[in-house]
Amino acid sequence: MGTKQITTGVVGIVIGLIMGFFASQIFLQNPSRVGEQQPLNSSQDSSQLPAEHPPAEVMEKLTELQDWAQTHPQDSQVRISLGNTYYDMGRFDGALSWYEEALQLEPDNVDVRTDLGTAYLYTGNPIKAVEHYKSSLEMNPDHIQTLQNISVAYLSTGNYVEAIGHLERLLESHPDYPQRKEIEQQIEYIRTQILGDSP
């Protein structure tokens, strides 16, 4: 299973660079969706729907999954699928409730807890996001997506010390991180130009 990465996108341009970098890197997780139904073919003409309306196939799938969830209260996978679907639609409030239900059944699922944190971040609650990211890191200290996402959450609140600490932890636990050099440069910029530390 992957985990969702933040897709959005300063004090200094580097903050924007880091935020934008993780926007493309904080892999909007599309976890394997166990038991997920294949999209249904629909005879409804999607061209008649409003531009912001999800395609008819997506709405059919949501209805099917919700019906299944209602009759199978112990099925965590259908709740994860519903959370993922709402997340991918950009309906993060809807994703929150389904991820919360999934975690009641699978409290140790790091991927889902991190996705829940990211949904909270997208709905403007970075403090709640950090709480869930911390819980994920307690279960898996080297979880790459969580380390990435918590860094963005701390940057968004201006907590540069914690952001740097988690970026350094990310590089330490993943020495082959593809953009290592860029992150090291950005860490140095924050430390010297924003925090005012001596080189």
PyMOL commands that place a pseudoatom at each C-alpha (Angstrom):
pseudoatom trace, name=CA, resn=MET, resi=1, chain=A, elem=C, hetatm=0, pos=[0.000, 0.000, 0.000]
pseudoatom trace, name=CA, resn=GLY, resi=2, chain=A, elem=C, hetatm=0, pos=[1.164, 3.477, -0.771]
pseudoatom trace, name=CA, resn=THR, resi=3, chain=A, elem=C, hetatm=0, pos=[0.106, 6.599, 1.055]
pseudoatom trace, name=CA, resn=LYS, resi=4, chain=A, elem=C, hetatm=0, pos=[-1.348, 9.790, -0.147]
pseudoatom trace, name=CA, resn=GLN, resi=5, chain=A, elem=C, hetatm=0, pos=[0.920, 12.648, -0.729]
pseudoatom trace, name=CA, resn=ILE, resi=6, chain=A, elem=C, hetatm=0, pos=[0.019, 16.241, -0.639]
pseudoatom trace, name=CA, resn=THR, resi=7, chain=A, elem=C, hetatm=0, pos=[-0.826, 17.634, -4.057]
pseudoatom trace, name=CA, resn=THR, resi=8, chain=A, elem=C, hetatm=0, pos=[-1.174, 21.437, -3.462]
pseudoatom trace, name=CA, resn=GLY, resi=9, chain=A, elem=C, hetatm=0, pos=[0.934, 23.518, -5.377]
pseudoatom trace, name=CA, resn=VAL, resi=10, chain=A, elem=C, hetatm=0, pos=[8.140, 32.788, 2.327]
pseudoatom trace, name=CA, resn=VAL, resi=11, chain=A, elem=C, hetatm=0, pos=[9.213, 33.577, 4.520]
pseudoatom trace, name=CA, resn=GLY, resi=12, chain=A, elem=C, hetatm=0, pos=[11.585, 33.092, 1.596]
pseudoatom trace, name=CA, resn=ILE, resi=13, chain=A, elem=C, hetatm=0, pos=[10.990, 31.318, -1.713]
pseudoatom trace, name=CA, resn=VAL, resi=14, chain=A, elem=C, hetatm=0, pos=[12.381, 28.083, -0.328]
pseudoatom trace, name=CA, resn=ILE, resi=15, chain=A, elem=C, hetatm=0, pos=[9.237, 27.472, 1.728]
pseudoatom trace, name=CA, resn=GLY, resi=16, chain=A, elem=C, hetatm=0, pos=[7.211, 27.615, -1.443]
pseudoatom trace, name=CA, resn=LEU, resi=17, chain=A, elem=C, hetatm=0, pos=[9.738, 25.349, -3.124]
pseudoatom trace, name=CA, resn=ILE, resi=18, chain=A, elem=C, hetatm=0, pos=[9.535, 22.768, -0.367]
pseudoatom trace, name=CA, resn=MET, resi=19, chain=A, elem=C, hetatm=0, pos=[5.749, 22.954, -0.250]
pseudoatom trace, name=CA, resn=GLY, resi=20, chain=A, elem=C, hetatm=0, pos=[5.572, 22.648, -4.031]
pseudoatom trace, name=CA, resn=PHE, resi=21, chain=A, elem=C, hetatm=0, pos=[8.139, 19.879, -4.045]
pseudoatom trace, name=CA, resn=PHE, resi=22, chain=A, elem=C, hetatm=0, pos=[6.189, 17.808, -1.584]
pseudoatom trace, name=CA, resn=ALA, resi=23, chain=A, elem=C, hetatm=0, pos=[3.021, 18.754, -3.370]
pseudoatom trace, name=CA, resn=SER, resi=24, chain=A, elem=C, hetatm=0, pos=[4.284, 16.625, -6.215]
pseudoatom trace, name=CA, resn=GLN, resi=25, chain=A, elem=C, hetatm=0, pos=[6.122, 14.126, -4.039]
pseudoatom trace, name=CA, resn=ILE, resi=26, chain=A, elem=C, hetatm=0, pos=[3.830, 13.468, -1.075]
pseudoatom trace, name=CA, resn=PHE, resi=27, chain=A, elem=C, hetatm=0, pos=[2.396, 10.677, -3.074]
pseudoatom trace, name=CA, resn=LEU, resi=28, chain=A, elem=C, hetatm=0, pos=[-1.313, 11.094, -3.068]
pseudoatom trace, name=CA, resn=GLN, resi=29, chain=A, elem=C, hetatm=0, pos=[-1.547, 7.527, -2.102]
pseudoatom trace, name=CA, resn=ASN, resi=30, chain=A, elem=C, hetatm=0, pos=[-3.743, 5.295, -4.086]
pseudoatom trace, name=CA, resn=PRO, resi=31, chain=A, elem=C, hetatm=0, pos=[-3.473, 2.285, -1.805]
pseudoatom trace, name=CA, resn=SER, resi=32, chain=A, elem=C, hetatm=0, pos=[-4.313, -1.120, -3.099]
pseudoatom trace, name=CA, resn=ARG, resi=33, chain=A, elem=C, hetatm=0, pos=[-8.006, -1.306, -2.710]
pseudoatom trace, name=CA, resn=VAL, resi=34, chain=A, elem=C, hetatm=0, pos=[-8.806, -4.721, -1.437]
pseudoatom trace, name=CA, resn=GLY, resi=35, chain=A, elem=C, hetatm=0, pos=[-12.182, -5.940, -2.538]
pseudoatom trace, name=CA, resn=GLU, resi=36, chain=A, elem=C, hetatm=0, pos=[-12.882, -2.834, -4.563]
pseudoatom trace, name=CA, resn=GLN, resi=37, chain=A, elem=C, hetatm=0, pos=[-15.389, -3.317, -7.333]
pseudoatom trace, name=CA, resn=GLN, resi=38, chain=A, elem=C, hetatm=0, pos=[-14.412, -2.508, -10.880]
pseudoatom trace, name=CA, resn=PRO, resi=39, chain=A, elem=C, hetatm=0, pos=[-15.975, 0.725, -12.131]
pseudoatom trace, name=CA, resn=LEU, resi=40, chain=A, elem=C, hetatm=0, pos=[-19.423, 0.083, -13.471]
pseudoatom trace, name=CA, resn=ASN, resi=41, chain=A, elem=C, hetatm=0, pos=[-20.461, 0.976, -16.984]
pseudoatom trace, name=CA, resn=SER, resi=42, chain=A, elem=C, hetatm=0, pos=[-23.263, 3.482, -16.949]
pseudoatom trace, name=CA, resn=SER, resi=43, chain=A, elem=C, hetatm=0, pos=[-25.806, 4.347, -19.570]
pseudoatom trace, name=CA, resn=GLN, resi=44, chain=A, elem=C, hetatm=0, pos=[-26.225, 7.821, -18.051]
pseudoatom trace, name=CA, resn=ASP, resi=45, chain=A, elem=C, hetatm=0, pos=[-24.874, 10.582, -20.264]
pseudoatom trace, name=CA, resn=SER, resi=46, chain=A, elem=C, hetatm=0, pos=[-22.162, 12.273, -18.208]
pseudoatom trace, name=CA, resn=SER, resi=47, chain=A, elem=C, hetatm=0, pos=[-22.227, 15.239, -20.584]
pseudoatom trace, name=CA, resn=GLN, resi=48, chain=A, elem=C, hetatm=0, pos=[-25.569, 16.243, -19.026]
pseudoatom trace, name=CA, resn=LEU, resi=49, chain=A, elem=C, hetatm=0, pos=[-24.047, 16.539, -15.547]
pseudoatom trace, name=CA, resn=PRO, resi=50, chain=A, elem=C, hetatm=0, pos=[-22.750, 19.835, -14.116]
pseudoatom trace, name=CA, resn=ALA, resi=51, chain=A, elem=C, hetatm=0, pos=[-19.014, 20.367, -14.640]
pseudoatom trace, name=CA, resn=GLU, resi=52, chain=A, elem=C, hetatm=0, pos=[-18.234, 19.887, -10.925]
pseudoatom trace, name=CA, resn=HIS, resi=53, chain=A, elem=C, hetatm=0, pos=[-20.363, 16.763, -10.644]
pseudoatom trace, name=CA, resn=PRO, resi=54, chain=A, elem=C, hetatm=0, pos=[-18.429, 13.475, -10.419]
pseudoatom trace, name=CA, resn=PRO, resi=55, chain=A, elem=C, hetatm=0, pos=[-18.835, 11.140, -13.412]
pseudoatom trace, name=CA, resn=ALA, resi=56, chain=A, elem=C, hetatm=0, pos=[-21.846, 8.853, -13.284]
pseudoatom trace, name=CA, resn=GLU, resi=57, chain=A, elem=C, hetatm=0, pos=[-19.540, 5.835, -12.971]
pseudoatom trace, name=CA, resn=VAL, resi=58, chain=A, elem=C, hetatm=0, pos=[-17.958, 7.277, -9.820]
pseudoatom trace, name=CA, resn=MET, resi=59, chain=A, elem=C, hetatm=0, pos=[-21.341, 8.029, -8.289]
pseudoatom trace, name=CA, resn=GLU, resi=60, chain=A, elem=C, hetatm=0, pos=[-22.509, 4.493, -9.014]
pseudoatom trace, name=CA, resn=LYS, resi=61, chain=A, elem=C, hetatm=0, pos=[-19.398, 3.085, -7.419]
pseudoatom trace, name=CA, resn=LEU, resi=62, chain=A, elem=C, hetatm=0, pos=[-19.858, 5.286, -4.354]
pseudoatom trace, name=CA, resn=THR, resi=63, chain=A, elem=C, hetatm=0, pos=[-23.459, 4.187, -3.983]
pseudoatom trace, name=CA, resn=GLU, resi=64, chain=A, elem=C, hetatm=0, pos=[-22.471, 0.551, -4.283]
pseudoatom trace, name=CA, resn=LEU, resi=65, chain=A, elem=C, hetatm=0, pos=[-19.667, 0.894, -1.735]
pseudoatom trace, name=CA, resn=GLN, resi=66, chain=A, elem=C, hetatm=0, pos=[-21.856, 2.805, 0.706]
pseudoatom trace, name=CA, resn=ASP, resi=67, chain=A, elem=C, hetatm=0, pos=[-24.579, 0.177, 0.449]
pseudoatom trace, name=CA, resn=TRP, resi=68, chain=A, elem=C, hetatm=0, pos=[-22.004, -2.510, 1.162]
pseudoatom trace, name=CA, resn=ALA, resi=69, chain=A, elem=C, hetatm=0, pos=[-20.566, -0.553, 4.108]
pseudoatom trace, name=CA, resn=GLN, resi=70, chain=A, elem=C, hetatm=0, pos=[-24.021, -0.162, 5.629]
pseudoatom trace, name=CA, resn=THR, resi=71, chain=A, elem=C, hetatm=0, pos=[-24.671, -3.905, 5.593]
pseudoatom trace, name=CA, resn=HIS, resi=72, chain=A, elem=C, hetatm=0, pos=[-21.095, -4.905, 6.541]
pseudoatom trace, name=CA, resn=PRO, resi=73, chain=A, elem=C, hetatm=0, pos=[-20.137, -2.801, 9.572]
pseudoatom trace, name=CA, resn=GLN, resi=74, chain=A, elem=C, hetatm=0, pos=[-16.928, -4.791, 10.191]
pseudoatom trace, name=CA, resn=ASP, resi=75, chain=A, elem=C, hetatm=0, pos=[-15.537, -4.395, 6.661]
pseudoatom trace, name=CA, resn=SER, resi=76, chain=A, elem=C, hetatm=0, pos=[-12.616, -1.993, 6.998]
pseudoatom trace, name=CA, resn=GLN, resi=77, chain=A, elem=C, hetatm=0, pos=[-11.551, -2.316, 3.363]
pseudoatom trace, name=CA, resn=VAL, resi=78, chain=A, elem=C, hetatm=0, pos=[-14.775, -0.912, 1.974]
pseudoatom trace, name=CA, resn=ARG, resi=79, chain=A, elem=C, hetatm=0, pos=[-14.377, 2.069, 4.297]
pseudoatom trace, name=CA, resn=ILE, resi=80, chain=A, elem=C, hetatm=0, pos=[-10.815, 2.594, 3.097]
pseudoatom trace, name=CA, resn=SER, resi=81, chain=A, elem=C, hetatm=0, pos=[-12.054, 2.441, -0.500]
pseudoatom trace, name=CA, resn=LEU, resi=82, chain=A, elem=C, hetatm=0, pos=[-14.734, 5.013, 0.264]
pseudoatom trace, name=CA, resn=GLY, resi=83, chain=A, elem=C, hetatm=0, pos=[-12.170, 7.260, 1.954]
pseudoatom trace, name=CA, resn=ASN, resi=84, chain=A, elem=C, hetatm=0, pos=[-9.848, 6.932, -1.026]
pseudoatom trace, name=CA, resn=THR, resi=85, chain=A, elem=C, hetatm=0, pos=[-12.630, 7.692, -3.487]
pseudoatom trace, name=CA, resn=TYR, resi=86, chain=A, elem=C, hetatm=0, pos=[-13.724, 10.830, -1.671]
pseudoatom trace, name=CA, resn=TYR, resi=87, chain=A, elem=C, hetatm=0, pos=[-10.081, 11.860, -1.242]
pseudoatom trace, name=CA, resn=ASP, resi=88, chain=A, elem=C, hetatm=0, pos=[-9.356, 11.448, -4.954]
pseudoatom trace, name=CA, resn=MET, resi=89, chain=A, elem=C, hetatm=0, pos=[-12.455, 13.531, -5.718]
pseudoatom trace, name=CA, resn=GLY, resi=90, chain=A, elem=C, hetatm=0, pos=[-11.086, 16.300, -3.509]
pseudoatom trace, name=CA, resn=ARG, resi=91, chain=A, elem=C, hetatm=0, pos=[-13.938, 15.854, -1.035]
pseudoatom trace, name=CA, resn=PHE, resi=92, chain=A, elem=C, hetatm=0, pos=[-11.747, 15.646, 2.023]
pseudoatom trace, name=CA, resn=ASP, resi=93, chain=A, elem=C, hetatm=0, pos=[-14.556, 16.110, 4.540]
pseudoatom trace, name=CA, resn=GLY, resi=94, chain=A, elem=C, hetatm=0, pos=[-16.160, 12.969, 3.144]
pseudoatom trace, name=CA, resn=ALA, resi=95, chain=A, elem=C, hetatm=0, pos=[-12.842, 11.116, 3.270]
pseudoatom trace, name=CA, resn=LEU, resi=96, chain=A, elem=C, hetatm=0, pos=[-12.368, 11.997, 6.946]
pseudoatom trace, name=CA, resn=SER, resi=97, chain=A, elem=C, hetatm=0, pos=[-15.399, 10.126, 8.208]
pseudoatom trace, name=CA, resn=TRP, resi=98, chain=A, elem=C, hetatm=0, pos=[-14.647, 6.952, 6.249]
pseudoatom trace, name=CA, resn=TYR, resi=99, chain=A, elem=C, hetatm=0, pos=[-10.986, 6.893, 7.286]
pseudoatom trace, name=CA, resn=GLU, resi=100, chain=A, elem=C, hetatm=0, pos=[-12.064, 7.403, 10.899]
pseudoatom trace, name=CA, resn=GLU, resi=101, chain=A, elem=C, hetatm=0, pos=[-14.418, 4.427, 10.639]
pseudoatom trace, name=CA, resn=ALA, resi=102, chain=A, elem=C, hetatm=0, pos=[-11.694, 2.308, 9.005]
pseudoatom trace, name=CA, resn=LEU, resi=103, chain=A, elem=C, hetatm=0, pos=[-9.302, 3.126, 11.840]
pseudoatom trace, name=CA, resn=GLN, resi=104, chain=A, elem=C, hetatm=0, pos=[-11.821, 2.036, 14.427]
pseudoatom trace, name=CA, resn=LEU, resi=105, chain=A, elem=C, hetatm=0, pos=[-11.505, -1.391, 12.819]
pseudoatom trace, name=CA, resn=GLU, resi=106, chain=A, elem=C, hetatm=0, pos=[-7.779, -1.201, 11.972]
pseudoatom trace, name=CA, resn=PRO, resi=107, chain=A, elem=C, hetatm=0, pos=[-6.192, 1.225, 14.447]
pseudoatom trace, name=CA, resn=ASP, resi=108, chain=A, elem=C, hetatm=0, pos=[-2.656, 0.170, 13.474]
pseudoatom trace, name=CA, resn=ASN, resi=109, chain=A, elem=C, hetatm=0, pos=[-3.042, 0.863, 9.746]
pseudoatom trace, name=CA, resn=VAL, resi=110, chain=A, elem=C, hetatm=0, pos=[-0.275, 3.417, 9.178]
pseudoatom trace, name=CA, resn=ASP, resi=111, chain=A, elem=C, hetatm=0, pos=[-1.255, 4.218, 5.598]
pseudoatom trace, name=CA, resn=VAL, resi=112, chain=A, elem=C, hetatm=0, pos=[-4.846, 5.023, 6.490]
pseudoatom trace, name=CA, resn=ARG, resi=113, chain=A, elem=C, hetatm=0, pos=[-3.834, 7.070, 9.530]
pseudoatom trace, name=CA, resn=THR, resi=114, chain=A, elem=C, hetatm=0, pos=[-1.444, 9.103, 7.405]
pseudoatom trace, name=CA, resn=ASP, resi=115, chain=A, elem=C, hetatm=0, pos=[-4.123, 9.636, 4.769]
pseudoatom trace, name=CA, resn=LEU, resi=116, chain=A, elem=C, hetatm=0, pos=[-6.485, 10.761, 7.506]
pseudoatom trace, name=CA, resn=GLY, resi=117, chain=A, elem=C, hetatm=0, pos=[-3.868, 13.257, 8.654]
pseudoatom trace, name=CA, resn=THR, resi=118, chain=A, elem=C, hetatm=0, pos=[-3.470, 14.565, 5.125]
pseudoatom trace, name=CA, resn=ALA, resi=119, chain=A, elem=C, hetatm=0, pos=[-7.231, 14.927, 4.733]
pseudoatom trace, name=CA, resn=TYR, resi=120, chain=A, elem=C, hetatm=0, pos=[-7.225, 16.991, 7.927]
pseudoatom trace, name=CA, resn=LEU, resi=121, chain=A, elem=C, hetatm=0, pos=[-4.396, 19.104, 6.506]
pseudoatom trace, name=CA, resn=TYR, resi=122, chain=A, elem=C, hetatm=0, pos=[-6.403, 19.742, 3.356]
pseudoatom trace, name=CA, resn=THR, resi=123, chain=A, elem=C, hetatm=0, pos=[-9.431, 20.775, 5.400]
pseudoatom trace, name=CA, resn=GLY, resi=124, chain=A, elem=C, hetatm=0, pos=[-7.382, 23.406, 7.225]
pseudoatom trace, name=CA, resn=ASN, resi=125, chain=A, elem=C, hetatm=0, pos=[-6.577, 21.546, 10.432]
pseudoatom trace, name=CA, resn=PRO, resi=126, chain=A, elem=C, hetatm=0, pos=[-2.773, 21.058, 10.508]
pseudoatom trace, name=CA, resn=ILE, resi=127, chain=A, elem=C, hetatm=0, pos=[-2.778, 20.476, 14.270]
pseudoatom trace, name=CA, resn=LYS, resi=128, chain=A, elem=C, hetatm=0, pos=[-5.059, 17.463, 13.929]
pseudoatom trace, name=CA, resn=ALA, resi=129, chain=A, elem=C, hetatm=0, pos=[-3.007, 16.339, 10.934]
pseudoatom trace, name=CA, resn=VAL, resi=130, chain=A, elem=C, hetatm=0, pos=[0.179, 16.381, 13.006]
pseudoatom trace, name=CA, resn=GLU, resi=131, chain=A, elem=C, hetatm=0, pos=[-1.500, 14.321, 15.739]
pseudoatom trace, name=CA, resn=HIS, resi=132, chain=A, elem=C, hetatm=0, pos=[-2.245, 11.547, 13.259]
pseudoatom trace, name=CA, resn=TYR, resi=133, chain=A, elem=C, hetatm=0, pos=[1.165, 11.779, 11.599]
pseudoatom trace, name=CA, resn=LYS, resi=134, chain=A, elem=C, hetatm=0, pos=[2.811, 11.401, 15.009]
pseudoatom trace, name=CA, resn=SER, resi=135, chain=A, elem=C, hetatm=0, pos=[0.713, 8.318, 15.696]
pseudoatom trace, name=CA, resn=SER, resi=136, chain=A, elem=C, hetatm=0, pos=[1.793, 6.861, 12.349]
pseudoatom trace, name=CA, resn=LEU, resi=137, chain=A, elem=C, hetatm=0, pos=[5.450, 7.503, 13.140]
pseudoatom trace, name=CA, resn=GLU, resi=138, chain=A, elem=C, hetatm=0, pos=[5.088, 5.816, 16.514]
pseudoatom trace, name=CA, resn=MET, resi=139, chain=A, elem=C, hetatm=0, pos=[4.062, 2.686, 14.627]
pseudoatom trace, name=CA, resn=ASN, resi=140, chain=A, elem=C, hetatm=0, pos=[6.545, 3.104, 11.754]
pseudoatom trace, name=CA, resn=PRO, resi=141, chain=A, elem=C, hetatm=0, pos=[9.275, 5.709, 12.443]
pseudoatom trace, name=CA, resn=ASP, resi=142, chain=A, elem=C, hetatm=0, pos=[10.654, 5.490, 8.896]
pseudoatom trace, name=CA, resn=HIS, resi=143, chain=A, elem=C, hetatm=0, pos=[7.364, 5.743, 7.005]
pseudoatom trace, name=CA, resn=ILE, resi=144, chain=A, elem=C, hetatm=0, pos=[8.430, 7.926, 4.096]
pseudoatom trace, name=CA, resn=GLN, resi=145, chain=A, elem=C, hetatm=0, pos=[5.073, 9.487, 3.232]
pseudoatom trace, name=CA, resn=THR, resi=146, chain=A, elem=C, hetatm=0, pos=[4.396, 10.368, 6.853]
pseudoatom trace, name=CA, resn=LEU, resi=147, chain=A, elem=C, hetatm=0, pos=[7.802, 12.007, 7.247]
pseudoatom trace, name=CA, resn=GLN, resi=148, chain=A, elem=C, hetatm=0, pos=[7.169, 14.017, 4.095]
pseudoatom trace, name=CA, resn=ASN, resi=149, chain=A, elem=C, hetatm=0, pos=[3.656, 15.048, 5.042]
pseudoatom trace, name=CA, resn=ILE, resi=150, chain=A, elem=C, hetatm=0, pos=[4.415, 15.993, 8.634]
pseudoatom trace, name=CA, resn=SER, resi=151, chain=A, elem=C, hetatm=0, pos=[7.204, 18.242, 7.362]
pseudoatom trace, name=CA, resn=VAL, resi=152, chain=A, elem=C, hetatm=0, pos=[4.710, 20.070, 5.164]
pseudoatom trace, name=CA, resn=ALA, resi=153, chain=A, elem=C, hetatm=0, pos=[2.242, 20.342, 8.065]
pseudoatom trace, name=CA, resn=TYR, resi=154, chain=A, elem=C, hetatm=0, pos=[4.904, 21.920, 10.262]
pseudoatom trace, name=CA, resn=LEU, resi=155, chain=A, elem=C, hetatm=0, pos=[5.985, 24.270, 7.465]
pseudoatom trace, name=CA, resn=SER, resi=156, chain=A, elem=C, hetatm=0, pos=[2.392, 25.375, 7.000]
pseudoatom trace, name=CA, resn=THR, resi=157, chain=A, elem=C, hetatm=0, pos=[2.222, 26.424, 10.658]
pseudoatom trace, name=CA, resn=GLY, resi=158, chain=A, elem=C, hetatm=0, pos=[5.631, 28.115, 10.669]
pseudoatom trace, name=CA, resn=ASN, resi=159, chain=A, elem=C, hetatm=0, pos=[7.185, 25.487, 12.930]
pseudoatom trace, name=CA, resn=TYR, resi=160, chain=A, elem=C, hetatm=0, pos=[10.440, 25.385, 10.995]
pseudoatom trace, name=CA, resn=VAL, resi=161, chain=A, elem=C, hetatm=0, pos=[12.455, 23.586, 13.690]
pseudoatom trace, name=CA, resn=GLU, resi=162, chain=A, elem=C, hetatm=0, pos=[10.125, 20.577, 13.671]
pseudoatom trace, name=CA, resn=ALA, resi=163, chain=A, elem=C, hetatm=0, pos=[9.914, 20.679, 9.888]
pseudoatom trace, name=CA, resn=ILE, resi=164, chain=A, elem=C, hetatm=0, pos=[13.698, 20.550, 9.592]
pseudoatom trace, name=CA, resn=GLY, resi=165, chain=A, elem=C, hetatm=0, pos=[13.915, 17.778, 12.163]
pseudoatom trace, name=CA, resn=HIS, resi=166, chain=A, elem=C, hetatm=0, pos=[11.541, 15.566, 10.188]
pseudoatom trace, name=CA, resn=LEU, resi=167, chain=A, elem=C, hetatm=0, pos=[13.172, 16.395, 6.865]
pseudoatom trace, name=CA, resn=GLU, resi=168, chain=A, elem=C, hetatm=0, pos=[16.529, 15.360, 8.335]
pseudoatom trace, name=CA, resn=ARG, resi=169, chain=A, elem=C, hetatm=0, pos=[14.945, 12.219, 9.731]
pseudoatom trace, name=CA, resn=LEU, resi=170, chain=A, elem=C, hetatm=0, pos=[13.552, 11.514, 6.269]
pseudoatom trace, name=CA, resn=LEU, resi=171, chain=A, elem=C, hetatm=0, pos=[16.999, 11.781, 4.691]
pseudoatom trace, name=CA, resn=GLU, resi=172, chain=A, elem=C, hetatm=0, pos=[18.636, 9.748, 7.466]
pseudoatom trace, name=CA, resn=SER, resi=173, chain=A, elem=C, hetatm=0, pos=[16.169, 6.879, 7.204]
pseudoatom trace, name=CA, resn=HIS, resi=174, chain=A, elem=C, hetatm=0, pos=[16.088, 6.966, 3.391]
pseudoatom trace, name=CA, resn=PRO, resi=175, chain=A, elem=C, hetatm=0, pos=[19.676, 7.639, 2.259]
pseudoatom trace, name=CA, resn=ASP, resi=176, chain=A, elem=C, hetatm=0, pos=[18.759, 7.022, -1.390]
pseudoatom trace, name=CA, resn=TYR, resi=177, chain=A, elem=C, hetatm=0, pos=[15.978, 9.612, -1.360]
pseudoatom trace, name=CA, resn=PRO, resi=178, chain=A, elem=C, hetatm=0, pos=[15.883, 10.832, -4.995]
pseudoatom trace, name=CA, resn=GLN, resi=179, chain=A, elem=C, hetatm=0, pos=[15.837, 14.587, -4.268]
pseudoatom trace, name=CA, resn=ARG, resi=180, chain=A, elem=C, hetatm=0, pos=[18.237, 14.422, -1.365]
pseudoatom trace, name=CA, resn=LYS, resi=181, chain=A, elem=C, hetatm=0, pos=[20.465, 17.274, -2.577]
pseudoatom trace, name=CA, resn=GLU, resi=182, chain=A, elem=C, hetatm=0, pos=[17.547, 19.655, -3.086]
pseudoatom trace, name=CA, resn=ILE, resi=183, chain=A, elem=C, hetatm=0, pos=[16.119, 18.932, 0.368]
pseudoatom trace, name=CA, resn=GLU, resi=184, chain=A, elem=C, hetatm=0, pos=[19.542, 19.406, 1.984]
pseudoatom trace, name=CA, resn=GLN, resi=185, chain=A, elem=C, hetatm=0, pos=[19.830, 22.812, 0.285]
pseudoatom trace, name=CA, resn=GLN, resi=186, chain=A, elem=C, hetatm=0, pos=[16.363, 23.805, 1.416]
pseudoatom trace, name=CA, resn=ILE, resi=187, chain=A, elem=C, hetatm=0, pos=[17.058, 22.691, 4.986]
pseudoatom trace, name=CA, resn=GLU, resi=188, chain=A, elem=C, hetatm=0, pos=[20.222, 24.801, 4.990]
pseudoatom trace, name=CA, resn=TYR, resi=189, chain=A, elem=C, hetatm=0, pos=[18.332, 27.808, 3.670]
pseudoatom trace, name=CA, resn=ILE, resi=190, chain=A, elem=C, hetatm=0, pos=[15.674, 27.568, 6.372]
pseudoatom trace, name=CA, resn=ARG, resi=191, chain=A, elem=C, hetatm=0, pos=[18.298, 27.120, 9.050]
pseudoatom trace, name=CA, resn=THR, resi=192, chain=A, elem=C, hetatm=0, pos=[20.505, 30.057, 8.007]
pseudoatom trace, name=CA, resn=GLN, resi=193, chain=A, elem=C, hetatm=0, pos=[18.145, 32.524, 6.328]
pseudoatom trace, name=CA, resn=ILE, resi=194, chain=A, elem=C, hetatm=0, pos=[14.930, 32.007, 8.301]
pseudoatom trace, name=CA, resn=LEU, resi=195, chain=A, elem=C, hetatm=0, pos=[16.048, 30.721, 11.684]
pseudoatom trace, name=CA, resn=GLY, resi=196, chain=A, elem=C, hetatm=0, pos=[19.257, 32.778, 11.584]
pseudoatom trace, name=CA, resn=ASP, resi=197, chain=A, elem=C, hetatm=0, pos=[21.597, 29.987, 12.620]
pseudoatom trace, name=CA, resn=SER, resi=198, chain=A, elem=C, hetatm=0, pos=[25.275, 30.473, 11.873]
pseudoatom trace, name=CA, resn=PRO, resi=199, chain=A, elem=C, hetatm=0, pos=[26.588, 28.397, 8.955]
for i in range(1, 199): cmd.bond("trace and resi %d" % i, "trace and resi %d" % (i + 1))
show_as sticks, trace
zoom trace
